[in-house]
Amino acid sequence: MSSAVPDKITAVATAYHPDERLLAVIEAALTACTEVIVIDNTPGGGAVLADDLPDRVRVLRPESNLGLAGALNLGLRELGPDADAVLLLDQDSVLPEQLVRQLAAHLDNPQVGAVAPAPWDEIRGSFIDPRTVLRPDVADRDAVITSGMLVRRELLDRLGGFRTDFFVDCVDQDFCLRLRRTGARILQDKRVKLPHSLGNVVEHKFLIGHVRASHHPTWRLYWVFRNGVVLVRENITRTPTWCLASILIMIRWLLLTAIYEKPRGKRLHAIWRGLVDGVRGRTDAAYIPAGGTVLAADRK
């Protein structure tokens, strides 16, 4: 891998029923990137992108909701030949130019394949993953979230993009685990904070403290557990520590759903179907959202 700091960065931003925040994402990305490619997964297209946009912005509108992975891969296929690195964004990930360049500086190390900011909860004023405070400013990670990730172009080409049969959840984790198997490092710079939200998070009282439940749509719970189990099954011998952490996260998610989220029966059934299909390697079309299309596996 090359060791120079990438000179030409293309941003690939995914959107689904976007609002005006997406325009702020585009504006911020243009200050640091040579081009911004937006994939609007909204069936019929989002109204916010109907107005004139700068010349360096391209909007792609697939005929159906391809999910996160399918949208990202569509954007990657449209990359220009001179793009050195790709900045992955979603519709509320606003990263100012200096922070993008701070991330890009880490790619001067030829061993580093991707670098990411630390997801930040602006309401609580804390890292979304509380373990982040225990890590050094720049830490090696097995996996980071897609939004805000800066990846070398050559690795994206080598890995064949993102896993489309996962549709949305765990797409980032699968990609990172495969990237790590190439020998490349993944860094997280917690000095670069990315405002990020995880569903309709609600805080609940628990004993003498509080816990937070995500309250994702019911169909999302299916994919969280289905894809999570698939990844554990495929990686348990390669990265047992990461798999153990993933199992514990799923157990906690299951318990919080059972205690706090309604309709409880319907949501627990979605989780159960996800667990069963994850073990069997199947997909239940009933959990594909309206207007959505799950493509066959698209990875190397």
C-alpha positions as CSV (number, residue, x, y, z in Angstrom):
1,M,0.0,0.0,0.0
2,S,1.1,3.5,-0.7
3,S,2.4,5.7,2.2
4,A,1.5,9.2,1.0
5,V,-1.4,11.1,2.6
6,P,-4.3,10.9,0.1
7,D,-4.5,14.0,-2.0
8,K,-7.9,13.3,-3.7
9,I,-10.7,12.1,-1.4
10,T,-14.2,11.3,-2.7
11,A,-17.1,11.3,-0.2
12,V,-19.8,8.7,-0.7
13,A,-22.9,9.6,1.4
14,T,-25.9,7.4,1.8
15,A,-29.4,8.8,2.5
16,Y,-32.9,7.5,3.2
17,H,-35.8,10.0,3.5
18,P,-33.2,12.7,4.1
19,D,-33.9,16.2,5.6
20,E,-31.9,19.4,5.5
21,R,-29.1,17.8,7.5
22,L,-28.0,16.1,4.3
23,L,-27.3,19.5,2.7
24,A,-25.0,20.3,5.6
25,V,-23.2,17.0,5.2
26,I,-22.7,17.7,1.5
27,E,-21.5,21.3,2.1
28,A,-19.0,20.1,4.8
29,A,-17.7,17.2,2.6
30,L,-17.0,19.6,-0.3
31,T,-14.5,21.5,1.7
32,A,-12.3,18.5,2.1
33,C,-13.2,16.2,-0.9
34,T,-12.8,16.6,-4.6
35,E,-16.3,15.1,-5.2
36,V,-19.4,14.0,-3.3
37,I,-21.5,11.1,-4.5
38,V,-24.9,10.8,-2.8
39,I,-27.0,7.6,-3.0
40,D,-30.6,8.4,-2.2
41,N,-32.2,5.1,-1.2
42,T,-35.6,6.7,-0.8
43,P,-38.0,5.0,-3.2
44,G,-39.0,7.7,-5.6
45,G,-36.2,10.0,-4.4
46,G,-36.0,12.5,-1.6
47,A,-37.4,16.0,-2.0
48,V,-34.5,17.6,-0.3
49,L,-32.2,16.8,-3.2
50,A,-34.5,18.2,-5.8
51,D,-32.8,21.6,-5.9
52,D,-29.7,22.5,-7.8
53,L,-26.5,21.2,-6.2
54,P,-22.9,22.2,-6.8
55,D,-21.1,20.7,-9.8
56,R,-18.9,18.5,-7.7
57,V,-22.0,16.6,-6.3
58,R,-23.6,13.7,-8.0
59,V,-26.9,12.1,-6.8
60,L,-27.6,8.5,-7.7
61,R,-31.2,7.3,-7.3
62,P,-31.6,3.5,-7.5
63,E,-35.1,2.2,-8.4
64,S,-35.5,0.6,-4.9
65,N,-34.0,0.8,-1.4
66,L,-30.8,-1.2,-1.8
67,G,-29.9,-1.1,1.9
68,L,-26.7,0.4,3.2
69,A,-24.4,-2.1,1.5
70,G,-26.0,-1.9,-1.9
71,A,-26.1,1.9,-1.8
72,L,-22.4,2.1,-0.8
73,N,-21.4,-0.3,-3.6
74,L,-23.4,1.7,-6.1
75,G,-21.4,4.8,-5.1
76,L,-18.1,3.0,-5.2
77,R,-18.8,1.8,-8.8
78,E,-19.1,5.5,-9.7
79,L,-15.7,6.5,-8.3
80,G,-13.4,8.5,-10.6
81,P,-10.0,6.9,-11.5
82,D,-8.0,9.5,-9.6
83,A,-9.7,9.0,-6.1
84,D,-7.0,8.0,-3.6
85,A,-9.3,7.4,-0.6
86,V,-13.0,7.4,0.1
87,L,-14.8,9.1,3.0
88,L,-18.0,7.2,3.9
89,L,-20.8,9.3,5.3
90,D,-24.5,9.1,6.2
91,Q,-27.1,11.9,6.1
92,D,-26.2,13.4,9.5
93,S,-22.4,12.9,9.6
94,V,-21.0,16.4,9.4
95,L,-17.2,16.3,9.5
96,P,-15.4,19.7,9.0
97,E,-12.4,19.9,6.6
98,Q,-9.8,20.0,9.4
99,L,-11.1,16.8,10.9
100,V,-11.1,15.0,7.6
101,R,-7.5,16.0,7.1
102,Q,-6.7,14.9,10.6
103,L,-8.0,11.5,9.7
104,A,-6.3,11.4,6.3
105,A,-2.9,12.1,8.0
106,H,-3.0,8.6,9.5
107,L,-2.9,7.1,6.0
108,D,0.7,8.3,5.7
109,N,1.5,5.0,7.5
110,P,1.4,2.3,4.8
111,Q,0.2,-0.3,7.3
112,V,-3.1,1.7,7.9
113,G,-5.9,0.8,5.6
114,A,-8.7,2.7,7.3
115,V,-9.2,5.4,10.0
116,A,-12.3,6.5,11.7
117,P,-13.6,9.1,14.2
118,A,-15.2,8.2,17.5
119,P,-19.0,8.3,17.6
120,W,-20.2,11.0,20.0
121,D,-23.5,11.6,21.8
122,E,-23.9,15.3,21.8
123,I,-26.9,15.2,24.1
124,R,-25.1,13.4,26.9
125,G,-21.7,14.8,26.0
126,S,-20.0,11.4,26.0
127,F,-18.7,8.7,23.7
128,I,-21.4,6.4,22.5
129,D,-19.2,3.4,23.3
130,P,-18.1,4.1,26.9
131,R,-15.0,1.9,26.4
132,T,-13.6,4.7,24.2
133,V,-12.5,6.7,27.2
134,L,-10.2,3.8,28.2
135,R,-8.4,3.7,24.9
136,P,-5.5,5.9,23.7
137,D,-6.2,8.8,21.5
138,V,-5.4,6.7,18.5
139,A,-6.3,3.0,18.9
140,D,-6.2,-0.1,16.7
141,R,-9.7,-1.5,16.3
142,D,-11.1,-4.7,14.8
143,A,-14.1,-2.8,13.6
144,V,-15.5,0.8,13.4
145,I,-18.8,2.1,12.1
146,T,-19.1,3.0,8.4
147,S,-20.1,6.6,8.9
148,G,-17.0,8.8,9.0
149,M,-14.7,6.0,8.0
150,L,-11.9,7.0,5.6
151,V,-10.6,4.0,3.5
152,R,-7.8,3.6,1.0
153,R,-9.2,3.2,-2.5
154,E,-7.0,0.2,-3.3
155,L,-8.4,-1.7,-0.4
156,L,-12.0,-1.1,-1.4
157,D,-11.2,-2.4,-4.8
158,R,-9.4,-5.4,-3.4
159,L,-12.2,-6.4,-1.0
160,G,-15.0,-5.9,-3.5
161,G,-17.0,-3.4,-1.5
162,F,-19.6,-4.2,1.1
163,R,-21.7,-7.3,1.9
164,T,-25.1,-6.7,0.2
165,D,-26.9,-9.7,1.7
166,F,-26.6,-8.0,5.1
167,F,-28.7,-5.1,3.8
168,V,-28.0,-2.7,6.6
169,D,-26.8,-3.9,10.0
170,C,-23.3,-5.3,10.6
171,V,-22.2,-4.2,7.1
172,D,-19.4,-2.1,8.7
173,Q,-18.3,-4.9,11.0
174,D,-18.1,-7.5,8.1
175,F,-16.1,-5.1,6.0
176,C,-13.7,-4.2,8.8
177,L,-13.1,-7.9,9.7
178,R,-12.3,-8.7,6.1
179,L,-10.0,-5.6,5.8
180,R,-8.1,-6.7,8.9
181,R,-7.5,-10.1,7.3
182,T,-5.5,-8.4,4.5
183,G,-3.0,-7.4,7.2
184,A,-4.1,-3.7,7.2
185,R,-4.7,-1.8,10.4
186,I,-7.9,0.1,11.3
187,L,-7.4,3.1,13.5
188,Q,-9.9,5.1,15.5
189,D,-8.8,8.7,16.5
190,K,-11.0,9.7,19.4
191,R,-9.9,13.3,19.2
192,V,-12.1,13.4,16.1
193,K,-15.7,13.2,17.3
194,L,-18.5,12.2,15.1
195,P,-22.0,13.2,16.2
196,H,-24.0,10.0,15.8
197,S,-27.4,8.5,16.8
198,L,-28.5,4.9,17.3
199,G,-32.2,4.7,16.5
200,N,-34.8,6.2,18.7
201,V,-32.8,5.9,21.9
202,V,-34.9,6.1,25.1
203,E,-33.5,6.3,28.6
204,H,-35.2,4.1,31.2
205,K,-34.8,3.8,34.9
206,F,-33.0,0.7,36.1
207,L,-32.4,0.0,39.8
208,I,-30.6,3.1,41.0
209,G,-29.4,4.2,37.6
210,H,-30.5,4.4,34.0
211,V,-30.1,2.2,30.8
212,R,-30.7,3.2,27.2
213,A,-32.7,1.1,24.7
214,S,-32.4,1.8,21.0
215,H,-36.1,1.2,20.0
216,H,-35.1,0.4,16.4
217,P,-38.0,-0.5,14.0
218,T,-39.0,-4.1,14.5
219,W,-37.6,-5.1,11.1
220,R,-34.2,-3.8,12.0
221,L,-34.0,-6.1,15.0
222,Y,-34.2,-9.1,12.7
223,W,-31.1,-7.9,10.7
224,V,-29.2,-6.9,13.9
225,F,-29.4,-10.5,15.2
226,R,-29.4,-12.4,11.9
227,N,-26.2,-10.6,10.7
228,G,-24.6,-10.6,14.1
229,V,-24.9,-14.4,14.4
230,V,-23.6,-14.9,10.8
231,L,-20.5,-12.9,11.7
232,V,-19.9,-14.8,14.9
233,R,-20.3,-18.1,13.1
234,E,-17.9,-17.0,10.3
235,N,-15.2,-15.4,12.5
236,I,-15.2,-17.3,15.9
237,T,-11.9,-19.0,15.2
238,R,-10.3,-15.9,13.6
239,T,-11.2,-13.2,16.1
240,P,-12.6,-14.9,19.2
241,T,-12.3,-11.8,21.4
242,W,-14.3,-9.6,19.0
243,C,-16.9,-12.4,18.7
244,L,-17.3,-12.7,22.5
245,A,-17.9,-8.9,22.7
246,S,-20.4,-9.2,19.9
247,I,-22.3,-12.0,21.7
248,L,-22.4,-10.0,24.9
249,I,-23.8,-6.9,23.1
250,M,-26.5,-9.1,21.5
251,I,-27.5,-10.5,24.9
252,R,-27.7,-7.1,26.4
253,W,-29.8,-5.9,23.4
254,L,-32.1,-8.9,23.8
255,L,-32.6,-8.2,27.5
256,L,-33.3,-4.5,27.0
257,T,-35.8,-5.3,24.2
258,A,-37.6,-7.8,26.4
259,I,-37.8,-5.5,29.4
260,Y,-38.5,-2.1,27.8
261,E,-39.7,-2.3,24.2
262,K,-43.2,-2.8,22.9
263,P,-44.9,-4.6,21.2
264,R,-42.8,-7.1,23.1
265,G,-44.0,-10.3,21.5
266,K,-43.6,-9.0,17.9
267,R,-40.1,-7.6,18.6
268,L,-38.9,-10.7,20.4
269,H,-40.2,-12.8,17.5
270,A,-38.2,-10.7,15.0
271,I,-35.1,-11.3,17.2
272,W,-35.8,-15.1,17.3
273,R,-36.2,-15.3,13.5
274,G,-33.0,-13.4,13.1
275,L,-31.1,-15.8,15.4
276,V,-32.5,-18.9,13.6
277,D,-31.8,-17.5,10.2
278,G,-28.3,-16.4,11.2
279,V,-27.5,-20.0,12.3
280,R,-29.0,-21.4,9.1
281,G,-27.6,-18.7,6.8
282,R,-31.0,-17.8,5.5
283,T,-33.0,-14.6,4.9
284,D,-36.7,-14.0,5.7
285,A,-38.2,-11.7,3.1
286,A,-40.9,-10.6,5.6
287,Y,-38.2,-8.4,7.3
288,I,-37.2,-6.5,4.2
289,P,-38.8,-3.0,4.5
290,A,-41.3,-1.8,1.9
291,G,-39.5,-0.8,-1.3
292,G,-36.4,-2.6,-0.2
293,T,-34.3,-5.1,-2.2
294,V,-31.7,-7.4,-0.7
295,L,-29.1,-8.4,-3.2
296,A,-27.0,-11.5,-3.3
297,A,-23.7,-11.5,-1.5
298,D,-21.4,-9.0,-3.2
299,R,-18.0,-9.4,-1.6
300,K,-14.6,-11.2,-2.0
